[in-house]
């Protein structure tokens, strides 16, 4: 287990409602009168108090067993590691792609026509290599950016990630997510990082790279823990897929600035440069790209397969079963007023 970072979880109880807890393995310590990490961060901003100090001041004497909750054997249930407590429309979920070399190579294999001509994906990745780490105060190369959805698509550890009837496929994308709140003056504030499974439709994307946008409009999972003080310098971890209790596929994964074509500062600038991404009190979940995924190795996920993403320094692994919605796609009609 990780012991060198300060990590929080969001929980819900059928009677006691929502709470936030500090991870102190193998226990969780509930914070006094804190129902969301969003609210905790906002209190730190308005009170001009470092988030770590505010957490320590709110520790209660209520301690609960983490193992039972993590395994789904408790009345307490884990929530996504971050959300907007007032509803999904207050949270924008997005990401940047082609930030890791393996991601670009996998995309190259999807869309390459001739062996001697690089695809747009490889060219964009190379632009990042050449200009993604600008000098301080200099604007660097713009990365690929995609819209994922609003907070309604976020799922917690243990929740299923659904492949809907209109999808061609669904596959894990082991990532790290940055979690942000925009303060009352419109300044983005980074709360921390968490383990993420961005989950997208790679077959739809493979048909034509212009289908990338709709291939991303899927559920995704973040958590179970949010690390408020993890360095983005380098992350090492593993991703795996299990079927009927046996490991079907596994791979090491690497992320963080030492393993990417862009600096964190450059990625954050190009996300928050848009005024519409700096609406006061807006929440943001932003994915920073994947280093490996099973689709690139010819794996097709089946109903019930379990995806696991684990990053050293970000707490316990994130596990989510795949659920294929068996209903046929049906026509949706917009009703006139």
N, C-alpha and C positions, 0 to 999 in steps of 0.2 A: 504494500500500500504506500501511497505518497504521504509524506509527513512534512514537507518543506514549503508548502504553499497554504495560504488561507483559502478555504473552500466552503461554499455555502450550497445548500439544497433548498428547493421549494417543495412544500408538502401540503396535502389536504387530508382532512379527517371528516367523516360523515357528520359528526356532531360539533367538533371544535373548529371546523373550517380550515382556512389557509393559514400556514405558518412558514417561517424561514428558520433554518437551523444551521449551526456551524458544525462542520465535520471534525470530529475528534475520534478517529478510528479506535475501536469499532463501534463508537456511539455517535449519536447526534445530540447536540445541545441546543434546545430551542431558544430563540431570541425573544425577549419580552416585547409584546405588542407590535410585532413586525409580521405583516401578512404577505409582503412581496419584496423581492430584491429591488424592484423598480422604486417602491416607496422608500426603502432604506437608502438607496442612492440619492433620491431627491432630497431626503432629510439631510444627508451629508453635504449636498451642494448648498442648500439654503442655510445650513448652520455653519458652513465653512469649516467642516470637521473632516479630517482624513477618514476614509471609509473603514480602514482597519481599526482605528481607535473607536469609532462609533459602534462597530460590531462588539468589541470587548466590553463597552459600557452597557450593552444590552443583553449580555449573557444571563440566562436564568438558571435556576437549579433543576430544571426539568430535563432529564436525560432519557433518551429512548434508544432502543436497539436498532442499529442500522441494518444488520444482516437480515432481519425479518422483513423490514420494509423493502430492501433491495431485491429480495427474492419474491416479493409479492404476497407475503404471508402475514400481513398486518392490516389493521383498519386504516393506518396511515398509508397514503399512496404518494409516490413521487410525481411531481409536476415537471414540465419542461424547465430547464435551469433558469430561464428568463422569459418574461412576457410582460404585456401591459395589463395591469389588473382591471382596467376599466373596459376592456374589450379588445377584440382582434384588430380593429381598424386603427388602433393607436400604435401598432407595431408593423414596421416594414421589414420584410425578409428578402435578402438579396445575396449576391455573391460575385466573386471575380474568378474567371477561369483562365486556363493556359498560364498559370503561375508556376507550375511545376513541370519539369522536363518530361516526366513519364506521361503526364496528362496530354501534353502536346504530341508526343509520339503515338499515343493511343488514338488521338483525334486524326493524326496523319494517316494511320492505317485504315481508319473508317472511310476517308474521303480521297485517298491518293488515287490518281488516274495513271500517272506514269512515274517510274522510279526516279527520274532525273529532275523532276519539277517539284519543289516544295509547295505544300498547300498553304492556304491563308492561315491556318492554325499554326504551322511551323513558323511562318513569317512573323505572326503576331508574338509568338513566344520569343523569337529572336530579338524583336524590338524591345521586349522586356529585359532580355539579357544585356542589351546595349544601353538602355536608358531607364531601367526600372529602379536603379539605386542612385538617384541624383544627389548632388551636394546639398547640404543643408540650405534651405531657402530657395532652392531651384526646383521648378516643376518638372517632373519626370514623365516618361512615356505612359500613356493611358493604357490600362489593361482592358481585357475583355470584361464586360459587366453584364449581369443578367438579373432579372426580376424573378423572385421565387414565389412571392405571394404576400399575404398578410398573416397575422398571428394565428389565424384559425387553422393553418396547416401544421403548426408545431406540435410534435408529439414527445412524450417523455420516455425515459428508460422503461422497457417492458411493454410499451404500447405497440400494436401492430402498425406497420407501414403498408398502406393499401395500394394495390395495382388496380386502378378503376377500369370499367369496361371499355372506355375509349382509349386506353393505353395499349401500346405494343409490347411493353416490357416494364420492368422495374429493377433497379440495381443499386447496391450500396455505393456511396462515395465517402470514404473516410476523411473527414476534414476537421479543422479547428474553426470555431466561430468566434468572432468578436462581438461583444455585447455592449450596447451603447444607449445612452439617454441624451437627449438634447435639452440643455438647461433653459431657463426662462428667457435668457438673452439670445438664444439661438446658437449657442456654442456646443458642439458635440463633446460629450464626455465618455471616455472608455471606462466601463465598469470592470471588465476582465475578459477572460476567454473560457471556452468550454469545449468538450468533445462533441463532435457532430457527425451525423450521417445525413448528407445532403439529399441522397436518394433521387434518382432521375431515370428517365426513359431513354436508354441508350440505343435501342432499335429505331425509335422514332428519329433520334438525332442522326443515326447512320444513314437513313434514307436520303437526307439532304441536310447540309449543315444549316440551312435557313429554317429548319424545324427545331433548332436548338431552343428557341424561346418557349414554344409550347411543351417541349420535352422536360422543361424545368418546373412546370406548374404541377407539382406533386407534393405530397406530404413529406416532411423531414423531421428528424429527431435531434434534440440537443440535451446534453446532460450526461449523467445525472447531477454533476457538480459544476459550479461556476468558481473558477479560481480568480481571485481579485488581484493577485500579485505575481502571476506567472510571467516569466520573460518570454518574449516572442523570438528570441535568438535562434533556438533550435529545439525541435521536438522529435522524439523517436517513439514509435509505437508499433502496433500490429493490427491487422484487419483480418477477419475470418468469416467464413460461412459454414454453418453446421446444418446437417440434414439428418433428422431422426436420431439426434444425439451424437453423431459422428462428424468430425471435421471434414468438410468437403474440399475446402480451399483456404489457404492462409498465406499472408504475405507481410513482410515488414513494411512500414510506412515511415516517411520522414517529411517534416514540414518545418515552418519557421524560416526566418530570413536567410539562414545559411543554406537552405535547401530550395530557395525560391528565386525567381527572376525579378522580383519586386521587393522593395522595402515595405515594411508596415506603414511607414509615413506616406509613401507614395500611394499605396492602395487606399488608405483612409482619405487622403486628399481627393482622389478622383471619385470617391463615393460621396463625400460630403461637400464637394464644390457646388453641387446643385442646391439652389435655394429651397426646393421642395423637399430636400433631405435634411433640412435644418429647421423644421417646424418646431417651435418650443413645446417641450414635454413629449415629443415623439420618441418611441423606442425603436431600436434597430438591432436586428440579428443579421450579421454579415459573414458569409462563408468565404474562406480564403483559398479554396482549391484542394484537389486531391492528388496524391502521389501514386496510388494504385487502386484498381478495382477489378472485381472478378470477371466482369464482362470482357475486359481486355484479354483474359485468358480463356475465353470461350465458354464461360459458365453461364447457364440460364437458371435464374432463381425459380424455385417452385414454392407452391403454397406450403407454409409451415417452416420453411428454412429460416434460420436465425442468423442475423448479421451481428457481428460484434466489432466495435471500434474501441481501441484502448491507446491512450497517450500518456506517457510517463509525465507526471507533474500535474495532471488534470483530474486525478481521482480514479474512482472505479470505472470499469469498462461500461460502455453504452451498448445495450443489447436490445434488438427489436426483431420480432418475427415478421415475415412477409405474409401478407394476406391477399390472395387473388380474389377479387369480387367476381363471382360467377355470373351475375346477371348480364344479359345482353345489353349493348348500348341502345338506348332509346332516344328518340327525337325529343328535344326540348323546344317548346314553342313560347315565344315572347307574346304576352297578351297586350293588346292595345288598351289605352285608357278609355 
